[in-house]
Each structure stands twice: as structure tokens, then as C-alpha cells.
Amino acid sequence: MVVLQVHLLLIPLLLSIMGAAQYLMQDAALLSYIDQRFLSLEKRLEKCNQDVLEYVDEFRDFSKTVLSRLAGLNTDKAEVKSEVENLLTRIDHAQRDIDYFGSVADSNACVEVHEDLVKQQLLEEAEEKRRLKLMLNASCDHILAGIRSLKIVKKTGGKHGSWMKDPGKKHTKIYLLSGSINNVILEFANIMTFMENNHTLRARRVLLPLPWEGTGHVIYQGFLFYHRYGSLNEIIKFNIQRRNVADQMLLPGAGRIPAYQLSPQTKIDLAVDEQGLWALHAEPETGGNIVITKINHVTMAVEHSWDTRCNSKDAEAAFMACNTLHVVYNSPSGGTSRIQCVYDVLDALNTYINPGLRFPKRQGSHSTVHYNPKERQLFAWGEGSQIIYRLHTEQK
């Protein structure tokens, strides 16, 4: 009986021992699997490291090869350059010999050809002058003989600005454009309204969608023409009554340097005279000389251009009057303004240097000087003051 009881007790113990042994075997198998996986990963990392080292060595060898070939190319380039220069020298010498022998052999024929070219050139110049006289109203027969007097109408705004009437309209409205960068036009019913103390309250404000640059804008036939701020040489045509941009154009060669050295804020200066709309600017290729361009104000197309002998150095402003450019000069510190260069587009040889025209009774500088052909007066902006200069003219 006792033996049976002991047997019964041993059976559970044996079963428990067998279960624990089974679990130990499973853990050992798991550990073995994990160990094998780590060994595999280590081998792959080691191979990757070896590959990277091989790539680095290969790249170094490739870099050395490339640098060596580049050095050889530089040597070849120097040799080729030397050979090309030598060849060009020989070609130049040969060309001179050819020109010399050709001139000796055909000297008489060359004289005849040159005479024909001169005749053709004279005919072309005469035809061009005739065309220009037809394009520009030749009845404009007066010249500026002096500046009689001045009237300071008002002092408002800063150093830079422009004010004007519209010579193409019958109304007496005054327009004020203050600053060298702005987009607000103040329109006054007449000059008396403009002269009032609270004049800004009586003004009609016109906002431009695109701001202007400089002070070289003009108003003509109900449109504002101005150099667009931020552009090299774009001229905007703005309808003042409808308040929209009617047209625009690019002025060739303009905008790279100031039109006048003493007014660097203005790269393109627009002008109006008896013949309509003009543009004035300077170019580096002309040594800073002023270039005149006639613009068709309706189509915004360039009609003709002239390279003048009037330099922009020490110039502060300019204006067109009766087909003629008048450039206003001053000293950098500000002094007596004077007209020292006059250029008639219909008579290019008729350029006057220092004709002796001085602005009366005033020391300072001008931001703008614009001609009003309807009243034959100058509308100027001088250090915040709005000035009218009356002119003395004579028959040509």
C-alpha cells in the first residue's frame, strides 16, 4: 500500500521534470537561432565595410587620373592658343599685303567708287532731312533767345518732383507729382486752387497701378507718360481720366546711366514741345552724351533718334523747344543754372556750346525743367519750389 502511494507521488514529479527539460531545450534553440542571425549580420556589415573601402580607393585612383588629364589639357590649350595667335598674326600680315596690292592696282577704280558713295550718301542725307522736316512741323520757326523772369508759385514737397499743365488740352488744370518714386498724382482745377494753403484737400488724387521712377514724366493729350519704377527702360502711357494703362514701350539703349549727372534719380527724361513727345537719355557708348528720341505719342513707336554732342556731365536737366534740345548745367554744390548746349535736330551741324543763356535771380539746383509749348514757359521744380520761367524768343 505504501509502495503504491510513493509511486503515485513520483509520477507528477517526473512529469514536471520532463516539462522543464523541454522548455530548456526550446530556449537553447532560440538562443542558437539568435546567435546565428547576429553572426550573419556581422558578416554582412564586414562585407559592406570592405566594399566602402574599395570604393574609396577606386575614387582616389579615378581623381588622380582626372587631375592628370586636366593638367595635360591645360598644356595643350596653351599650345593651341599660341598656334592660333601666330596664325592670326600671319593672316593679318597677309591681309595688309592684299589691301596694299589691291589699292595700287585699282586706285583709279577706287576713286570712282568713293565718289559714287559720297554722292549716294549726300542724296540719302538730303532725303532723310526732307523726311524729318515732313515728320516735324517745319513751321516751328522761333528760337530761345533768353530767360526773362521767374515766378515762385509755391513751395511744397521735397527736393525731387515735377509739376505741369497739359499743353495738349484746353483746360487749366495743374498736375503735381512729388518725389522720385511714387504712384500718386494730385490734380488741381487751376493754378489758384494749387496756390491755396490747404491745396492738398482740394486736389483730386489719381493712383497709378505702377509707380514712376525719376522726375522726367510729362502729361500730354490727357495721358501721363513716365518711366516705370523697377524697369530698365519701360515707358508707360497712362490714361488719367479712365485711370488705366493705355500702352507701354521699351526705349532702346536707355536706362543704364542717368540722363543728367547732377540728377541721378532720372534715367529717362520725357519732354513735350510743338512737335509732340520726346525722350532724352544718356548712353555709355556715346561717352555720356545725350540721345534724343522722337516718339509717336499715339502708337508709342520710335520715329527717329539723334546722338548729340551735349554731354550729361554737370547737367541737371534739359528740355525740348521747337525741335531743339536745351541742356541745363550747374555746379555739383548748386549755383546759377545756365544753358550751355543747344542742339537743333533739323540742323545737326548747328550745335551751340555755351550760348550764354542763364536762369535769372536764383541760386540752387533744379530737379526738372519742362517746356510748355502752349504758353512758351518753363515749369521747373527747384529744391521743393514750383517755379515758372518766362522765355524770350526770336525768329530763326
Protein Blocks (a to p, Z undefined) as FASTA:
>chain_A
ZZmmmmmmmmmmmmmmmmmmmmmmmmmmmmmmmmmmmmmmmmmmmmmmmmmmmmmmmmmm
mmmmmmmmmmmmmmmmmmmmmmmmmmmmmmmmmmmmmmmmmmmmmmmmmmmmmmmmmmmm
mmmmmmmmmmmmmmpccklmcdcfbdfbdcdfbacddfbdcddddfkbcbfcdcddedjb
dcbdcddfblmlmmpmklmmmpccdddfbdcehjlbcceehiacdddehiaklccdddfk
lopafbdcddehihjacfblklmmbmbdcdddfkopadddddfklnopacdddddfklop
afbdcddfbdfehpabdcdeehiacdddddfkopadddfbdcdfklmklccehehpaceh
iacddfbdcddfklopacddeehiacddddddddZZ
